């Protein structure tokens, strides 16, 4: 057991809730927020809200730049192309749209950097750090690097190939978006201080129409919780609580 954790954080609802869960429920006393700049179109917004999370939890903030991943990525996250405006009915089968946002090997790369930091802490300071990620239940929509089996396999690699004594954990992996929203509210997390949008909008707003925004809106609806998010646009079929 250790009371130290590295949290991979994008400033999004899931990872910010994970960071708060680590501090307030799991009892980690020393936390490092690890943020990645891989040329995503909303990097400014993600950085801003990741830093805000770090400040709120009195955690250390570390940023890693991955310029090559930006060059290699086939994802719309790294492109400036127009985002499809999704309707609620489109969310019944969003696999095809979701695949457009997949960044090759992203979570494997992120976790490798987190493990490198954790291993350096063992070597230099004899400190044991767990690594936490904000993976959630995605069902059939899961990317290959967000599953329970992926977490299991990457932990096997950690034991085989590193000196890291801590574990890689995904404490919210069995929860749906609405469950995470309910949990965040119970912990007093300001969900307006999280950012989920793939496309971005002015003044740190969410675009309101991309896949991630629509899933965020649905999460608040099914959690029966008012959505405090500022959206630049909202489609006529948007839910009302």
Number of C-alpha atoms within 10 A of each C-alpha: 9 15 16 21 27 27 30 26 30 27 27 21 24 25 26 30 27 28 29 22 19 22 20 13 11 13 14 19 15 17 23 22 27 23 22 21 19 20 19 21 18 20 19 13 24 25 19 17 22 28 23 18 27 24 13 11 18 15 21 14 19 15 14 13 12 14 11 10 19 18 11 11 20 15 16 20 23 22 16 10 9 9 15 11 16 20 16 15 9 13 15 8 11 13 14 9 15 17 14 12 18 17 20 14 12 15 18 15 13 18 20 14 16 23 23 15 17 25 22 16 16 17 13 8 9 10 17 21 29 22 23 24 25 22 23 23 17 15 10 8 13 15 16 12 17 19 19 17 11 15 21 13 12 18 17 14 11 20 14 10 9 13 17 25 17 22 22 24 19 19 16 22 19 15 16 17 22 20 18 22 25 17 18 20 14 9 14 11 19 14 17 13 17 24 30 26 27 23 25 23 17 10 9 18 18 25 23 28 24 22 25 20 24 24 20 21 26 20 20 23 17 16 19 14 15 11 18 12 19 16 18 15 13 17 13 7 10 14 14 12 10
